[in-house]
């Protein structure tokens, strides 16, 4: 939490299950976290760790069925989002919480102009007439760094490059001045140069607009440069959470350590081969009653197969869910 500020978003004990032909998949398991006004929270983990499903759960973007929210609360501006009606949820999602998806080509409607897609939320949620919405749409394109904004309103998504399409998606998400922006791996499909431009844009917009941001990614290198706090997920649950510098300097969970060891050295000092994390993430067919990382963990102990470790708060606002104590190299709990 930044400077002890009251959270703008407070998620408690969120559980999401998918019903499939082969049984249930427990995708989100008792996830709790908060977000302070103006904070940038990085959410990291491998594909299948539950990052995107968690964020889509809390703003009602999952198809139900097959998804089902089995428990928890998501408090936003004093109200529980999970108890809202579909109409109330659409209003919140369109105006107070923005969402930027990973692939702008599939997220933007190819049959409508960029201008139409920018103006639609402005007219629906902000009550603007066509002239006002058009003027605001131009401002938004200029805000995200798209040149010749006025004539480009008439262009269609295929007429923009990948980086420019992502800027358009960000502009749409910002249209109604949201208090929270959720970005789901928005730079994954972009080359390194364009990725750097988008990250710099987000930094500028964050400071200019003062909004809180949740940035979902599998890239710890990206998080190191933009986040205030990092939340590491595995097996549909949070395994570690800490301020960004604390997490990189003193990772406490074996999974976080393994992720950091897979990063290439930018100094060229590393002489050994890049490390990998052996094995695969769990299928999550059952609610976890043991540590989900134990099969891949080099520090696994007998207790890890019997219990799912609770979250323990350490010094420096550092939370970890692990029976192994990184400081002593021994078991944190006797079991």
Secondary structure, DSSP 8 states (H G I E B T S, - for coil): -GGG--EEEEEEEEEEEEEETTEEEEEEEEEEEEEETT-EEEEE--TTSSHHHHHHHHTT-S-TTTEEEEEEEEEETTEEGGGS-HHHHHHIIIIIEEEE-S-HHHHS-TTSBHHHHHHHHHHHHS---HHHHHHHHHHHHHHTT-SSHHHHTT-BGGGS-HHHHHHHHHHHHHTT--SEEEEESTTTTS-HHHHHHHHHHHHHHHHHH--EEEEEES-HHHHHHH-SEEEEEETTEEEEEEEHHHHHHS--SHHHHHHHHTS--SSS---S------S------S--SS-TTGGG-TT--GGGGT-----EEETTTEEE--SEETTTTEESS--
